[in-house]
Amino acid sequence: MIDEHGPAKNMAVKTIPLAEPGPNDVRVRQTAIGFNFIDVYQRSGAYRLSLPSPIGHEAAGVIEAVGSDVTDLKVGMRVAYMNAGLGAYTDMRNVSADKLVPLPDNVSDEQAAATIFKGMTAQYLLKHTCPVQPGDMVIVHAAAGGVGQILSGWAKALGAFVVGTAGSDEKCAIARAAGCDIAINYHSENWVEKLLEATEGRKARVVYDSVGKHTFLHSLDLTQPFGMVVLYGAASGPAPEIAPEILNKKGCLFLTRPSVFPHNADPERFRANAADLFDAIGRGFVKVQIGARFALEDAPAAHELAEGRSSSGAILLVP
Ligand SMILES: NC(=O)c1ccc[n+]([C@@H]2O[C@H](COP(=O)([O-])OP(=O)(O)OC[C@H]3O[C@@H](n4cnc5c(N)ncnc54)[C@H](OP(=O)(O)O)[C@@H]3O)[C@@H](O)[C@H]2O)c1
């Protein structure tokens, strides 16, 4: 939990008694927790929380008890969640039953905790925000990161031509292994020109931009007329403000700033999206790459690893 926003060391382990699950709740004994970059924004105060606050959005585990009105979930079932309110950084918690999805046999608890938040993000970005078609050129910024790798591999499996960016040559190699046809180091000089040289001047039908401040204006320049810039994060800081007229000048572009939570707020839609993700995992479209594991009480070290930009793939916390 955090009592105050600030650096990773502000997180503290607390012991809090757990009530019996309410009529529509389920008690989950958690076996794996997924780290997500939003945890950093919320811990640091880039996104303000009402304090003191628990932290974390995503975990998998086993049902230990069910409330009196819960009919479709049973004790012993393996489940995961990504939109059940803050508090995933824990060994045990009560979760509203309609926020849980049962896990199929081919998805382990660790795989689920490593993918349910990031994979559901890739799912809505590729299927709902800008449905990607075979032959589309897609740019994925931070393509070696957690969401970035899933997005790149899944877009490739959908038939897109995928161009990734990342912050080092090593990360570019990871991005290519994840599915990018081309990967450009955006810390190198003139990286925008290098990208356009590599694509022979072709621009993207959609740019998925989670980096924000350092990439956003370039994203507008790398999008083809009538294409879409999807700003879905701010890892380098908030994107600069722009006048709407710039979208006209850059080629009648579409701009959106979506979030995974509204896309999965409706329980039926959440389970349908999760079924699509599990299907993609089963077909090998989504590969789960676990980059690092930490004990739950070492969550500060996990945050420092992510903020230091030396991680690739998913980071897990193990209770
Ligand atoms: N809107 C939504 O629905 C939604 C949902 C989930 C995640 N997201 C966003 O998607 C992004 C990826 O999330 P993730 O959890 O998978 O994290 P991640 O990609 O594993 O980590 C963030 C990546 O951003 C890049 N980055 C660029 N500037 C950075 C900076 N100043 N500090 C740290 N990293 C920086 C780093 O890659 P390089 O070193 O290669 O630059 C880093 O690997 C995040 O921005 C997150 O907020 C949005």
The ligand as an ORCA input file, in Angstrom:
! r2SCAN-3c Opt
* xyz 0 1
  N      -4.736      3.111    -22.031
  C      -4.750      1.841    -21.714
  O      -5.790      1.177    -21.805
  C      -3.499      1.175    -21.238
  C      -3.554     -0.101    -20.685
  C      -2.355     -0.740    -20.349
  C      -1.143     -0.089    -20.522
  N      -1.150      1.176    -21.031
  C       0.125      1.875    -21.275
  O       0.914      1.058    -22.116
  C       2.279      1.269    -21.846
  C       2.958     -0.060    -21.676
  O       2.556     -0.614    -20.424
  P       3.376     -1.832    -19.811
  O       2.809     -2.059    -18.455
  O       3.423     -2.952    -20.774
  O       4.837     -1.191    -19.603
  P       6.179     -1.480    -20.427
  O       5.913     -1.336    -21.884
  O       6.724     -2.783    -19.979
  O       7.085     -0.295    -19.962
  C       6.958      1.011    -20.526
  C       7.920      1.202    -21.698
  O       7.834      2.555    -22.081
  C       9.060      2.952    -22.611
  N       9.415      4.275    -22.102
  C       9.556      5.376    -22.846
  N       9.894      6.408    -22.094
  C       9.988      5.963    -20.833
  C      10.332      6.596    -19.597
  N      10.650      7.882    -19.529
  N      10.329      5.839    -18.475
  C      10.007      4.519    -18.533
  N       9.675      3.876    -19.685
  C       9.664      4.598    -20.822
  C      10.114      1.906    -22.214
  O      10.537      1.252    -23.407
  P      11.856      1.753    -24.150
  O      12.984      1.674    -23.158
  O      11.996      0.813    -25.285
  O      11.581      3.184    -24.563
  C       9.365      0.926    -21.331
  O       9.734     -0.403    -21.598
  C       2.340      2.223    -20.642
  O       2.561      3.530    -21.092
  C       0.970      2.086    -20.041
  O       0.576      3.213    -19.328
  C      -2.290      1.816    -21.377
*
